Amino acid sequence: NGFVHLNLLEEELSRLWSVLAISDSESRELSARRLVLQKAEAIGMSNRLYEQFLEVDEILCSEKQQQESEQSATGGGNTTTTIPLFPAERSELLSKRLQEAFDRVQREKMQLYEKLNNFEDKDELSRLYSKFDISSNEKEKKVHLIESIWDQYAHAEQSATVMMTLFPELTTETTDIYWMKPSRKAAKRFNVKGGGENSLVAQPLPKSMCVHTKLEARTNLTMRTLARANLVSSKAVKT
């Protein structure tokens, strides 16, 4: 079960990088590619996935260095320069998919806002805020909490706890939530415009995106692969 879930996570990473138009780098020297293969095998990751990871990491590290350089030049102040990092961001056609994903995230944030607004267990709600060191007396605590979810790897466990608490349907291994009509206040908070309340609700994710569907497909593929391997082995023994 752990291996299958790990494989699913690799597939999701690969899908994300495909959306960002990150492809295998063919420019690496042969010795470098051999080193990539050795490291990938050492951590149990496919060579192709690890190569993409290195490329993404190189892009992000370069951006971090540039931001630190800008902050140093401005005396530690915040920088406002936004530079496209990945190929998809520099393509008008591909960037539409990223914009659609961004729009959906904003609509999901509105759902979180409504859930927090209607959450009845105030003690549990305070505990959720405390997981992100947010005071219950803070004026914009709902928006602060929502913007903190999935923002840092260090907060992954806290983010999962908040999501599972507010959307218990996620414990059934679905990738979607039960959507409700958001208020105008929520739309204003996250700068989402629409032609009506229904347009502020994202379309349900297709069944193929559900976790249990992906796991079933991966399990079936593994079983078919094993069956073919057994047939080949049987034929080899007979001959």
Secondary structure by P-SEA (a helix, b strand, c coil): caaaaaaaaaaaaaaaaaaacccccccccaaaaaaaaaaaaaacccaaaaaaaaaaaaaaaaaaaaaaaaaaaaccccccccccccccccccccaaaaaaaaaaaaaaaaaaaaaaaaccaaaaaaaaaaaacccccccaaaaaaaaaccccccaaaaaaaaaaaacccccccccccccccccaaaaaaaccccccccccccccccccccaaaaaaaaaaaaaaaaaaaaaaaaaaaac
